[in-house]
Amino acid sequence: MNREDVIRRAEVLRRQAATARSRSRTLQAEVVKLARQVADTEEAVAMTLTLLAVQLPRNGHRLRNLSKAASEFAALERQWADGQATPLAKDDSNAA
C-alpha cells in the first residue's frame, strides 16, 4: 500500500465510522421512544387492573397487586428512558 492508498482507506473508514455513529444515535432514540411507549402501555394496564379490582371484589387484592406491579414497571421504564435520552456532545452529521 502506498501513501495515497492509505489516505483513501483512512477516508473510507472515517466515513464508515461517521455513518455508524449516526445510525447508533438513531437507534438509541428509537429505543428510548419504544421504552416510553412500553411505559404508557404498562400504565394503561395498571389502570385497567385497578378498574377490574373494583368490579371484581373477590379478586380485588390480586388485581390491585398486579396493578401496582404494572405501575412500578412503567416508572422503571420511564426512569431508564430518561437516563438514556441525553443530548449528544458532538454532532457528526457533517463529518461524512
C-alpha positions, -999 to +999 in steps of 0.1 A: +000+000+000+013+034-009+006+067+008-024+075-014-040+041-008-036+046+030-051+081+027-081+068+007-086+039+031-085+062+061-111+084+044-134+054+038-130+043+074-137+078+087-170+079+066-180+045+078-174+055+114-195+086+110-223+066+094-221+041+123-222+068+149-252+084+132-271+051+130-263+044+166-278+077+177-309+070+155-313+035+170-308+048+206-335+074+200-359+047+187-352+025+218-359+054+241-392+061+223-401+025+225-394+024+262-417+053+268-444+036+247-440+004+269-443+026+300-475+041+286-489+007+279-480-005+314-498+025+329-529+016+308-527-020+320-524-008+356-555+014+353-574-014+337-564-038+366-575-012+391-609-009+375-612-047+374-604-048+411-634-026+418-656-046+396-644-080+408-640-076+446-634-113+450-601-109+431-595-073+442-564-079+462-546-098+435-557-073+408-545-044+429-512-061+434-508-067+397-518-030+390-491-019+415-465-040+397-475-026+363-472+009+376-438+002+391-426-013+359-439+018+340-419+040+363-388+020+358-392+021+321-396+059+322-366+062+345-345+042+321-356+061+291-349+095+308-314+083+317-308+072+281-321+103+265-291+126+269-281+152+244-250+144+224-219+164+230-209+165+193-229+163+161-211+143+135-237+148+107-213+170+088-184+145+091-194+123+062 
